[in-house]
Every structure is written in C-alpha cells, then in structure tokens.
Amino acid sequence: MNVGFVSLGCSKNLIDTEVIIGKFKNHKFNIVNDPKEADIIVVNTCGFIEAAKEEAINTILEMAEYKNKRCKYLIVIGCLVQRYYDDLIKLFPEVDLFLKIENYDKLWEKIEELIQKKNIDKNVHSKKIKEKCKVKKLPMFKQQEYLERTISTGENYAYLKIGEGCSNMCTYCAIPYIRGLFVSRPMEDIIKEAEMIAKKGIKEIIVIAQDTTKYGIDIYGKMMLPELLQKISEIDGIKWIRFLYSYPEGIKQELIKTVKENNKICKYFDIPIQHISNEILKKMNRKTTKQEIEKLIKQIRTEIPDVTLRTSLIVGFPGETQENFEELYEFVKKTKFDKLGVFKYSKEENTPAAVMPNQIHYKTKEARERKIMNLQKDISKEKLEKNIGKNITVLVENKSFDGRYLIGRTSRDVPEEDGIVYIKRTEKNENAINQFIKCKIVEVSNYDLIAESI
C-alpha cells in the first residue's frame, strides 16, 4: 500500500513524522508525495495557536476529499489530537483513526487494527473536561525508532530532538498541556542518533527542544547542553551544529564559552524573550527580568563579537498597555537583533492568560506587530549591508527557478526561518550544490544576500 504524509507545525513535530515514516518503511509500505497516489494518508497536526489549529482543520478537510478517490484510510495524529481528541471525533467522522501523542507507543498496533478493519474504540481516551488541564509527562519514541526515522529535510541538515514537552508553564502557552512536562532523552541515545545522521552524509545538525537549556536537569540533575554539544562536535562528518530555543535564564557562562570556543558550533543564539516589560514578563510567568535580559545580551556580544542573535516576541498580551508596548519597541530599536519574529498573542483555552482581564483587541495586536516588524526590516537591512564586500562560507543547497543563481545559507541562517544567499551561477560553481563554497557579498535584497563565488 502507498502512504502519504502531511506534517504541520514545528520541527519537533517533523521529527515525529520522520519516525513514523520510518515505521511504515520498515513494514514494507511505499511512501509517496502525491496524496492522489496514497492508499493511506497521515496528517500530523499542530494545535499551538489559533492560526495553526485553523491550518490543521483545513488540511484534514482537504485530505478527506481524497477518500472519494484512491485513499482508503485517513489517520490524524499530533498536537491538535492530543488537545481536542473528543471534539475531533465528533467533527470528523471521515477520519478513520485519531491518535494522541501519549499513545504513539501503540501506533502500529492501532494501524494494523485499522487496516484489518477491526473496531477501533474511539472512546478509549475520553476524559472529563476538568481533566484537560492536567499536566503530566508523556512518553517519547524509543531509541531504535529515532535511529530508523526517515530524514525528510534533504541532504544537508537534520533536526535532532533532545527532549520533549516543557515545564516552564508560561501563562500564555498550551505546550505543557499538549506535550507534557519536559523530559530529556539520555545523552547516549542522542549521540547514537547524531552518528546515524552523520553517516548519511548530512553536514548540519540542528538541536531542538521546547527549551534546550533545560536539557539534562531531570535525569542528570544539572544543565547538560554544553557537554552534549561538545560530544556531538566530536562526530566525524558534522560541519555545523546549532541549537534553537534557549531561554535566557538557562544561558550560563559555560554554554557561552562552549559556543565561543567550538568551531563547529554556529555562533547563533535563538533566545525567545517574548517581552521586555517586567510587568508583562511577570504576568507571562517568565523566569527573567528586563535587567537580566539586557545583561545577558551584552555578555554574549562582548564574548562573541560576531554572534547572531535571534528572538521572538509576543504583542497584545492581556493587560499590555501602550506604555508597555513602547518599552518593547524602544528595546528592539536599541538592541538591534539580527533576526526577530513577532507573534500576536493567541488566546488559548485552559491557559491562565485566557481568563486574564484586559484582553487586547485584535486590530491593536495587528498594529503593534506591524510596527515592530517594520522597524526590524530596517534594522535587518542595515545589518546585512555591513556584509557587502566581505567573504563568507556558504552551504549551497539548491538553484533558482530561472537557473541564474545557486541558493545557499551561511552559518548565520536557520533553514526555512532566516535569509538565504543567492550566488551568481558560473561554470566554476556549476557543481557546487550540497557543498561549502567561499563567496563575496555584493548586494542586499530585503532579508537576503547576493554573492559571487570566489
């Protein structure tokens, strides 16, 4: 039978999809990219914020249409299912199997039952409304399942999940209620998976978790991210290592020192601060202050002058006054992050922030998001223009549709998130795809660079 997949949401969700693809391959199923050719369609959903939920529902409806053609079974898994299992069963009778994250260990058993047309007890996971807010630890895939995953991100980079869930309990966030409390993977398991990735010829490993700085606390009694990064860097074949989503309170001197001194680790910190007003940070239940954030940024930039700093912000949080927003705006203006993203606050049921007073009007959220992003666009252009005339190393990954340019990334750019480099195509660099080449920056276009190979 042919199986097609749709993976929505974050890179952590993508790894789950890759593991499940590996399971199907091990059971001799054919993997197809076109849903028209699929006998089984699996949709891995995101349920984090309103826009993600809407995308997931639309995708389920779209994939359900294929049941009028070749598709015999529609399976829906992931965060949306974990969060709204009972509601989804009622809303989508055309879906043959809904599977929660907490039952991934029974995934193949459920699929076999489905294909053999046994009765699926759709009420087995039903819970009372009052239990929906309970936070617990959820199981992860086993080591062998990670080792057998099918990497879907191409030949150059792969994500490496080092933990599941989150214990920070920010008042706006539904992740703990969906993915459970933070659980670290044993270091030896992670290293074996990294070695597997390297053997496939992949050059870049992107270490991820909801908060990578919490890695190791639950099983080793201390933060172990620096040691983990060091061990990954000792694996032959890996050229670039980066870690994403490091909360400011978890970035200590040892981690900064490791990034500074290890040549394989990209000089890149992704620090989701969310806001800078102490009043809003407290309401968000964040574990840091404006003063501590400013001190950390200064420390990182002092010790690693060529560092790239990325952050994410939330505007329109309940009770965010115009004064709070202006404080955030001035902070962005002064700090000049290299990369920055802004989210409009999304009111998520069963989170403390959802019942807070002084909810902000949607148009106000939009205006605040637009104002900061317009500012960041100017900051980004100013920073990129300073690269004109400089020589950089680029990992070439593709070519443009018109064939005039090669397309690549620098160590300062996360795939699918940050900018890219367009390299003028010549006879000299004709065969450079999937290779590192030296380039000279000659121009800037919005968030991207234009270069010539040296």
Steps between C-alpha positions, in 0.01 A plus 500: 500500500607859438518746791509880475583741780419860586707643786387832648650723767848508647820306437432291813181378336693431179732261684195306623381476138844378389493227767154387387608497134783273609247267668296473181814433294606224739161340448550505119264784415580733211537871585352742243497878477178539302182438707323388181725192503450417870294214641567640849543869585652602835461860619724610790331807647603806700267643764715772652324823401182597315662531156661156535170341607323654204767371261473151650121489467514623140764237420287220650205613287720520191646152553154356572406581140746236382283233665269550204786375283780254577550568872350233727621619840549849642706514821541818705759532778693768686441797726148589383389145572668499840318820589155451341461124461133471603393802294681381187334159507161671490601754235675268254325164454693463173824456696566130561745535787589781740811429708622704797868567563475309829404188300777510239640185663184322378513659154577191295254286693224754422597522132491121463159490668380767259630330185359166615167682547466419868287728712691793639377609839483873442405566860801331658676831566190699596548720808292739697533872428652566841790264419604688187722742693706230671868509410695176497806351337435332165709214357741559213585273212752229583866529400473250213201688357705821482786312335265364234332833422494615138658846478285719278697825503742418221868415487648785700327539836291306748328582827601320818244497781660487845188527714123506493246728667555807717490572873529880484123551528483839328145627548430543126630163385309176443809287430519341851134397471563348156854361516531458878777600738861513380670162462863471387626220278802306630819648357624169361178464298539849354863438406410174322235682300746779415746238377226348284431843351869556428531162326232613256734779389301778666718800583290700747324390818236728652443416866144570613268479800237735634778644722841351420665658805294271727660193348627255762352656814243223546735204448846635589411763757659786307495676163694282257461685169866615481629146552252360248601754234866419562440126453303556178786714366736201536305301240676478164320656204298758689606852395238725662311459828238742625247488783166679500262638764732573793316690773699793643508377861662175383789658308796482737870574460585139419265499200630833369858372538418178312346692209791743494776238499355218289547565129225262396232675706338787310536835678123525518269540800123469461368660821119529521462785749131571407496848663721745686259674738544354849127543557414286196779249563358438847147450363643256246669306784834543330801425720706808413496880507580786265825568682611136478415481129695817421797374703495164319491657153791727588697205637447284191591782261809588703631144507395408143517823293387331178202327663156489336212565740144400422194551719124466493252739657131500592295817460148553628534290814210564741556829683779618267465877515621743239781585741599131526501471121707816452753362748525187285528704180782715639680187621488348150618829352794519741599132507495442122449124487636332188182294462162562660147362478179638651189304596164651578380362834265207441238431766528128570236329711607337827801732533514756783537794259172412326301615805711803583322838489575772243522282191637702207297570186613312189561817297724636775702179492534526123612863517762420766631201306525707182681786675773277644545302178537822297768607746674164479499510121707819510730355767551183299585691183746720686674195650511307173645794307802488732584163340546646151857437389560229761592140425280229653456123491171384347341156500343472153169313504310575181473718192247767406204424273654696214835326546695826534587457867609235745317525833671443833528593866768630731556378854293803604184365339258233624333316210142608425526772767771748402634650180679332212794579274461526122829417329547596137534179305818444298688213339727499804221434752273294274536184711501663844159381624530330843849644545656782703646776284665839562306804381524877498188700591418759232140605571205483743138422410251530789607226747727321251856540367630490143852368451765392254706186550871557553 
